[in-house]
Amino acid sequence: MTGTDAGHAAGILGVPWSSGAVRRADGAVEVGGVDVRALAGEHGTPAYVLDEADFRARARGFRTAFETAFAEVGAGVDVYYAGKALLTVAVARWARAEGLRVDTASGGELAVALRAGVPGPELGLHGNNKSDAEIDAALAAGVGRVIVDSLAEVDRVATLAAERGVVAPVMVRVTTGVHAGGHEYISTAHEDQKFGLSVNPGPDGGDGPAMQGLLAVVARPELHLLGIHSHIGSQILDPSGFEAAARVVLRLRADLAARTGVLVDEVDLGGGYGIAYLPGEVPLDPDRVAKDVAHAVAAIAADLRTPLPRFSIEPGRAIVGPAGLTLYTVGTVKPVLVTGDDGGTFTRLYVSVDGGMSDNIRPALYGADYHAEIVGRTSTAAPVLARVVGKHCESGDIVVHQVQIPGDVRAGDLLAVAATGAYGRSMASNYNLLPRPPVVAVADGASRVLVRRETVADLLALDLG
């Protein structure tokens, strides 16, 4: 809702905003029952604002959809919240309260999940280059699975498990050759990248890396081969990729059983479920994808004449992305005359805010698109083409590449960018020595700080001179 529409309409903002985002008749937006003007007054800007009820509803929706669909085909399923999207102590607790487990990708994420009280058996540890300290911490916590990402890691995990006198539950991450989603940097199942072990045969026609990894795990008594893991990409909007990858993984599972008699108990189909970032976009529907994938894996297992394993999935962005927004204050507003591809000229309004690529790197890194609106007042001004930019010393410091906003936008206005719950805070930096914004949760008309705002004193405390 922009321009003159913003001046007259009131009600739920809709896609891509959280379900608790409402524009009132006076033009101000409230989230979770809290006016954004009050949020800015109490917590300052920029600030990450997280709608707790929306997060919980999405987490619950994924669990219910997949449990129901897979139960219909006689299979169990676990839903892991992918902590890399955004992980705080409170967020981990919300996920667990809604029946989800938590997937971590570093020692830091593991530590946060443990501080939140998530039991070790409900945690997983990912990573293509885990340190011995991270692996040992996971074993000490009794994590439910360590996802092995290379042949060398098989021996490292086995050695560390032997030193602790435990048997480590591991999954082997494989690359299926099926890749889906958005930018090349977030596709994770093609061959020419750092993750996993290829299912393709070796150059001599013998066992490929994936089968070698599975056989190596089976051969180590310090390891228990829990299952096979696949992740095909991010921001996926078509479920057919999951079905194609499942066929490859279940075939690999059957081949391993034929050779060793070991039929692994679990298969993880990863995450990457896409969301809407712009008005009019359609996110991937959990109910639809759950039903499609459940029926597909049942048919594949029947073709292979193998019983269904237990499955797991790892949504992150799809749960926390739409639940979050970033609240900014507008500073400099500058009209710029631009020459178009056709040789004609037009005016683009550059709207600078008090954050930028340090709190959301995705537009600069991936060219990611976002939507923004003026959220602190009403306006009847005609909409104009604008680019929302940050305050960093980079021409690529773009927050929103293009958006229509009221032409009377001015310094001091509150501007919100939708669907920033995933990868905003988790990928944030201190570029130009800007302190990182706080994470503020809203629910039932009240707000609370989950992660406090960094200060210049925090930055100076790290500098030992």
PyMOL commands that set and color helices and strands:
alter all, ss='L'
color gray80, all
select helices_A, chain A and resi 3-8+36-43+52-72+89-97+107-115+120-122+132-141+151-164+184-186+209-218+240-260+286-304+317-320+362-366+431-433+456-462
alter helices_A, ss='H'
color red, helices_A
select strands_A, chain A and resi 11-12+21-23+29-31+34-35+47-51+77-82+101-104+123-125+145-148+168-175+180-181+197-198+223-230+233-234+266-268+310-313+324-339+345-353+372-374+383-389+398-406+414-418+439-443+446-451
alter strands_A, ss='S'
color yellow, strands_A
deselect
rebuild
show_as cartoon
